[in-house]
């Protein structure tokens, strides 16, 4: 199957694009913002495409990305605070959409493969990127900013804080300054840990295994072939004393 074929589950490409988006996000300049939105848009659309979504869904997703690019470009022309609001909102929306698409496709797969692992890792990185844009959005719309520490904070600080929180390292050099920020940071830390110890652990521990879709599991399946003679036995053959009739005497 071609790498670019629809439904190919090429999550290696998704992972590479996500890593590129994470690396590009700290370079928050006028020239890189539309490029970052475009790259996140590619992740969003390609996630639908490689997950086997219908062409109608892919077209709708592409139209959403084009609209986000137009809005981001218009906001960049306007400059200032509106440009940052549009950029962070578009980044958060595209990241959330990609997470939902990839996770839904991974949950529907019947066999755990190497591509399943890369897809799960892509979701993990996208979670950190989603919270990066959410924190940055709060920092723009809130007059007091996001961090408790005073001074100017750039995109690098938000990326750093998000992934440090996601991995629960918590150096403490940057902390959320509002109650909303603290709640979101605590929620991200919980999501990061639960995702690693449940989703990623289960995926890696079951590489190459086929997920059973029959109720009762394989233990309830009757063997055929050489053991077909077992099917012809009476249900009472294995019951002790069942072959001999019981004699009841009248008193």
C-alpha positions in Angstrom: 0.0 0.0 0.0 1.2 3.5 -0.9 2.3 5.8 1.9 -0.2 8.4 0.8 -3.1 5.9 0.3 -6.3 6.7 2.2 -6.7 4.4 5.2 -3.0 3.4 5.3 -2.5 4.2 9.0 0.8 6.0 8.3 1.1 7.4 11.8 4.9 7.6 11.4 4.3 10.6 9.1 1.8 12.0 11.6 4.4 11.7 14.4 7.1 13.4 12.2 4.8 16.3 11.5 3.8 16.6 15.1 7.4 16.8 16.2 8.0 19.5 13.6 5.0 21.4 14.8 6.3 21.2 18.4 9.8 22.4 17.3 8.3 25.3 15.2 5.8 26.6 17.9 8.5 28.4 20.0 9.5 30.4 16.9 6.5 32.7 17.4 7.1 35.4 14.8 5.0 37.0 12.2 6.5 34.7 9.5 6.2 31.4 11.4 2.7 31.7 12.7 0.9 31.0 9.4 3.5 28.2 8.8 2.7 26.6 12.2 -1.0 26.8 11.5 -0.4 25.2 8.1 1.6 22.4 9.6 -1.0 21.7 12.2 -3.6 21.8 9.5 -1.6 19.1 7.6 -1.5 17.0 10.8 -5.3 17.5 11.1 -6.2 16.6 7.5 -3.7 13.8 7.1 -4.9 12.2 10.4 -8.4 11.9 8.8 -6.9 10.7 5.5 -4.6 8.0 6.9 -7.3 6.9 9.3 -9.6 6.0 6.4 -12.2 8.7 6.8 -14.6 9.4 4.0 -13.6 11.8 1.2 -16.4 14.1 2.3 -14.9 14.2 5.8 -11.5 14.9 4.5 -12.9 17.7 2.3 -14.7 19.3 5.2 -11.5 19.1 7.3 -9.5 20.7 4.5 -12.0 23.5 4.3 -11.7 24.1 8.0 -7.9 24.3 7.7 -8.1 26.7 4.8 -10.5 28.9 6.8 -8.1 28.8 9.8 -5.2 29.8 7.6 -7.2 32.7 6.1 -8.2 33.9 9.6 -4.6 33.5 10.9 -3.3 35.5 7.9 -5.9 38.2 8.4 -5.1 38.4 12.1 -1.4 38.6 11.3 -2.0 41.5 9.0 -3.9 43.3 11.7 -1.1 42.5 14.1 -0.9 42.9 17.9 -3.2 41.1 20.3 -5.8 39.9 17.8 -3.1 38.1 15.8 -2.0 36.1 18.9 -5.6 35.3 19.9 -6.4 33.9 16.4 -3.1 32.0 16.3 -3.5 30.3 19.7 -7.2 29.5 19.1 -6.5 28.0 15.7 -3.7 25.9 17.1 -5.8 24.6 20.0 -8.7 23.7 17.7 -6.5 21.9 15.2 -4.6 20.0 17.9 -7.8 18.9 19.5 -9.3 17.7 16.2 -6.2 15.7 15.4 -6.2 14.0 18.8 -9.9 13.0 18.4 -9.3 11.6 15.0 -6.2 9.6 15.7 -7.4 8.3 19.0 -10.8 7.2 17.5 -9.0 5.3 14.8 -6.6 3.6 17.2 -9.5 2.4 19.4 -11.1 0.8 16.3 -8.1 -1.2 15.3 -8.3 -5.0 15.8 -4.5 -5.6 15.9 -1.8 -3.7 17.7 1.1 -2.9 15.4 4.1 -0.6 15.2 1.9 2.0 13.6 -0.4 1.8 16.6 2.5 2.7 18.9 3.5 5.7 16.7 -0.1 6.9 16.6 -0.3 6.7 20.4 2.9 8.7 20.8 1.5 11.3 18.3 -1.5 11.7 20.5 0.7 12.2 23.6 2.7 14.9 21.9 -0.4 16.5 20.6 -1.9 16.7 24.1 1.1 18.7 25.2 0.7 21.0 22.2 -3.0 21.4 22.8 -2.3 22.7 26.4 0.5 24.9 25.1 -2.0 26.8 22.9 -4.6 26.9 25.7 -2.1 28.4 28.1 -1.0 30.9 25.5 -4.6 31.8 24.7 -5.2 32.5 28.4 -2.0 34.5 28.6 -3.2 36.7 25.7 -6.8 37.3 26.8 -6.0 37.7 30.5 -4.8 41.1 31.5 -2.5 39.6 34.2 -1.1 37.0 31.8 -0.9 33.3 32.5 2.2 32.9 34.7 2.6 34.0 38.3 6.1 35.2 37.5 6.4 38.8 36.3 7.9 39.8 33.1 7.4 39.1 29.4 6.9 35.5 28.4 7.2 34.1 24.9 6.0 31.0 23.1 9.0 29.0 24.4 7.9 29.5 28.0 4.4 28.0 27.1 5.8 25.0 25.3 8.3 24.4 28.1 5.7 24.7 30.8 3.2 22.5 29.1 5.5 19.5 28.5 7.2 19.9 31.9 3.7 19.7 33.4 2.6 16.8 31.1 5.6 14.7 32.2 5.1 15.9 35.9 8.7 17.0 36.2 7.7 20.4 37.6 10.9 22.4 38.0 8.9 25.2 39.6 10.6 28.1 37.7 7.3 28.8 36.0 3.9 28.4 37.7 0.3 29.3 36.7 -0.9 32.5 38.2 -4.7 32.1 38.2 -7.1 29.5 39.5 -8.0 28.5 36.0 -4.4 28.0 35.0 -3.7 25.9 38.1 -6.7 23.7 37.4 -5.7 23.2 33.8 -2.1 22.4 34.8 -3.3 19.8 37.3 -5.6 18.3 34.7 -2.8 18.1 32.1 -0.5 16.4 34.7 -3.3 13.8 35.4 -3.9 13.2 31.7 -0.3 12.8 31.0 0.3 10.2 33.7 -2.9 8.3 33.1 -2.2 8.2 29.4 1.3 6.7 29.9 0.3 4.1 32.5 -2.8 3.0 30.7 -3.0 3.7 26.9 0.7 3.6 26.1 1.5 0.7 28.5 -1.4 -1.4 27.1 -0.4 -0.7 23.5 3.2 -1.5 23.9 2.4 -4.6 26.0 0.1 -6.0 23.2 2.2 -5.4 20.1 1.4 -8.0 17.5 -1.6 -9.4 19.3 -5.1 -9.7 17.9 -7.8 -8.1 19.9 -10.6 -10.6 20.6 -14.0 -9.5 19.4 -16.0 -12.6 20.4 -17.8 -12.5 23.7 -16.5 -15.0 26.2 -13.0 -14.9 24.7 -11.1 -17.8 23.0 -11.8 -20.1 25.9 -15.4 -20.5 24.7 -14.5 -21.4 21.1 -14.9 -25.1 20.2 -12.0 -26.6 18.4 -12.5 -28.2 15.0 -10.4 -30.5 12.8 -8.7 -33.3 14.7 -10.9 -32.7 17.7 -14.1 -32.8 15.7 -14.9 -36.2 17.3 -15.3 -34.4 20.6 -18.4 -32.6 19.2 -20.2 -35.9 18.5 -20.1 -37.0 22.1 -23.1 -36.9 24.3 -23.2 -33.9 26.7 -23.3 -36.5 29.6 -20.2 -38.5 28.5 -17.9 -36.6 30.8 -20.3 -36.7 33.8 -19.4 -39.5 36.3 -22.3 -41.9 36.6 -24.3 -40.3 33.9 -24.0 -43.3 31.6 -25.7 -45.7 34.0 -29.4 -45.2 34.7 -30.3 -44.7 38.3 -32.7 -47.4 39.7 -35.3 -46.2 42.1 -36.9 -49.0 44.2 -40.4 -48.8 45.5 -40.6 -49.1 49.3 
